[in-house]
C-alpha cells in the first residue's frame, strides 16, 4: 500500500496524506483525523527506512519506558542495550512519564518509525492496549504487567508480597499497614501486591483493616505522607508496614525515625525492589529483590528471536524473586519462631 492508496481511501490528495504523516504544513483537524483513521485501519507504515534496504529489515526495536529516573528501568534498558549490541540491533526509546494512555500513542509511533518489534514496559494494560498490539504485524512483548492473550514477562508479585508479609507476621507483627500506589490500572504493583498482602493476613487469620491502607505516589515523600496519616489516624498503632516499593518504605521509615519510633521493635518496615538505597538506610530495609537485568535480557532475546524467526511471542512468564531480610523487620535479620 502506498500514499496514493491512503489518499484515495480518505478522499484527499496524496500531498495532504504526506503532510499528515510528516506533521508538516496546514491540515484541518477534521481532515487529519480522517486520514489518521484510514492509516490506523489499514496498518499503513511509511517506508522511510526499509526502502533503502534489500531485505526490508531495519534491525531496530522500540522500547517504551514509564520513566527515565528509575533504577529499575536503568537495569532493564541496560540489559536490552547489551543484548541488542550483540545481535546488531538499534533501539528507539519512548518515555510515557507513568501515563498508561500515552503507551498506546507510543506503540503507534514506534510502529510507524519502522521498528521490527517493541518492548513495552507498562504501568497498566487495558483492552485498548490489547486491541492496538493485536493490530500491529510486529511482535510486542510486555514487561511489568500481565494480560491474557499478550506475551508478558513479569515478576510473581502476589506470591512475593505474600511471602514477605508472612515473614513479618511470623516475626510477631499482627497489625501491618499497607502503603500502596494510586494508579488503579497498575495490576502488577497496586493489585497483585495488595492481593499478596491480603493473602498473608488470611493465611494467619488476621482480619483485613481498610484503616491500615493508604494510596499515594511512587515517591519517598508520598511514603512519609501516607505513614503519617496512618499513624495519626489510628488510635491503635500499626506494628508493621508493608510498602509496595522501597522508595515508599524509605519514606515511611523517615516518618517513624522522626517520631522516634523504634524500628523494628515498635513498627517493622518492609518494601519491594531492593533499591540501591535500601541496604544503606538505618536500619537497613528488608525487601524483595527482583532480577531486572535478567528480565531485560530474557525479554530482549525473546523479542529478537520472534523477529528473526517470524514466530509469535506468547504466554505469561513469571520471573523469580528473593526475599532479603534486614534489620528493619528483625534486629537479628531472622526470626526464631
Buried (B, 14 or more C-beta within 10 A) or exposed (E): EEBEBBBBBBEBEBEBBBBBBEEEEEBEEEBBEBBBEBBEEEEBBBBEBBEEEEEEBBBBBBBBBBBEEBBBBBBBBBBBBBBBEEBEBEBBBBBBEBBBEBBBBBBBBBBBBBBBBBBBBBBBBBEEBBEBBEEBEBBBBBBBBBBEEBBBBBBBBBBBBBBBBBBBBBBEBEBBBBBBBEBEBBBBBBBBBBBBBBBBBEEEEBEEBEEBBBBBBBBBEBBBBBBBBBBEEBEEBBBBBBBBBBBBBBBBBBBBBEEEBEBBEBBBBBBBBBBEEBEEBEBBBBBBBBBBBBBBBBBBBBBBBBBEEEEEBEEBBBBEBEBBBBBBBBEEEEBEE
